[in-house]
Amino acid sequence: MNAILDIFRDLGSGLSRLTERWIPDSWVVCMILTAFTMIVAILGPHVGVEETVLAWGAGVWGLLELAMQFTIAMVAAHACVASRPIFNLLDKLAGLPNPEKPVQAVLLACAFSLVTSYFNWAICLVACALFVPFLCRRNPHADIRLLIAGCFLGLGTIWHGGLSGSAPLLLATPGNPLLEPASGPPIVQALIPVTETLFAPFNLAYMVVIALVGTIATAALHPKRGNAQTLTEEQVEAIMPRPPEVPEHSSAPAAILERSRLWILLAIVLIGYPLGHAMYHDGFGNTWTINAYNSVFLLVALALHGRPDTFVNACKEGVGAAWGIILQFPFYAGIFGIMNETELGEWLTQFFANTATQETFPLVVYVYACITNLFVPSAGSKWLIEAPYLIPAGQELGVSVKTVVLAYMYGDSTTNLIQPFFAIPILAVTRLKFGDMVGYTFLVAAVCFVVTCIAMLIIPAGL
């Protein structure tokens, strides 16, 4: 058994070296995908070069609203985590496991990641990165690589099936680009509430199973005591985060206004009352959209800080984490324009419809989403690129939009475990390299892949 595990670890390390050597910055990947899409449009359905370029230009500003929504999601998540109550909570949680039983710390890391990723993918990224140092300080015998793998688990298993799932939230949001594209016919004919996707019985059952499978696989990989890779006390102290600083008091009128809690209360009422009113009258399923999701986490961030000055400072820091969304979304929108403005979308629809059956199409979508996620680590924008041909191909085979989106969601999650982009925050805090952990996360991803392939063969085509 040890020999088999060693082989898998070596394979994972080799994959990590390959991706770190050959996969460039995410914006460059976006441009490579743009060029690839244009070439396929020209060589496949024989779209003219000028028509392809004009179609890209017609779509480039079509996702500005969506880009702003995703930026707010990242900023609000960072503001939630960068509050003193959350810092104190992380320290208390890290002390729950028995320090002499390091597997308990790994299990806690998995549970923390699963819970935070279900509620908010961005909070999971930030909070888990900050949680690892606390775990290391309180559990000195736990393997740092497995702690990181555990904190990474939620993004590779259940996040897209949770409350912040990009694809189902887009389908539930009025005026979304799939329902009302800037040009061309709509991809979907009506809004699909989250009660029919995120809260579908199949999705809920799948998340329970995949969470258990991933947790067991991660904990089982912890080396015996004496073989674990741990950090010294000096290394732990060097990576320990510090609680947010409260600005110095000043008697100047402007400073008094900046720390007045009145503005926090006003913002909470202005955001919270319309949201509560909508949920009461329209129901949760018809209200839980990207905008409602962002409103909730803005409310939480406001309540956690309680003061305008600390809240604003936390949001300023959060903008730095959202730069990739701000920069890349217009370019992904251009790709969406090529799909929707030319015959490329229809051509790809026929390609997928001809390579699968009704029974195998969910599996094809899942594997395809796994592969593309390695190159385009942006679930929302990637869904807008792929939905214009995956959804029609599925409908042609008798596979519902709901089944297609679930298959896409699961594929978009699994390979996050071996995607360097999402590891950036946690590796920046721990000062390790992606190759240090990917041998373990690759094994967990392989197990989850096999389980999900089975699930895709039994998922109902007409959810």
ABEGO torsion letter per residue (X at the ends): XAAAAAAAAAAAAAAAAAAAAABBBAAAAAAAAAAAAAAAAAABAGBBAAAAAAAAAAAAAAAAAAAAAAAAAAAAAAAAABBAAAAAAAAAAAAABBAABAAAAAAAAAAAAAAAAAABAAAAAAAAAAAAAAAAAABAABBAAAAAAAAAAAAAAAAAABAABAAAAAAABBGBAAABBABEBBABABBBBAAAAAABAAAAAAAAAAAAAAAAAAAAABBBBGABBBBBAAAAAAABBBBBBBBBBBABAAAAAAABAAAAAAAAAAAAAAAAAAAAAAEAAAABBAAAAAAAAAAAAAAAAGBAAAAAAAAAAAAAAAAAAAAAAAAAAAAAAAAAABAAAAAAAAAAAAABBAAAAAAAAAAAAAAAAAABBBAAAAAAAAAAAAAAAAAAAGBBAAAAAAAAAAAAAAAAAABAAAAAAAAAAAGBBAAAAAAAAAAAAAAAAAAAAAAAAABBAAX
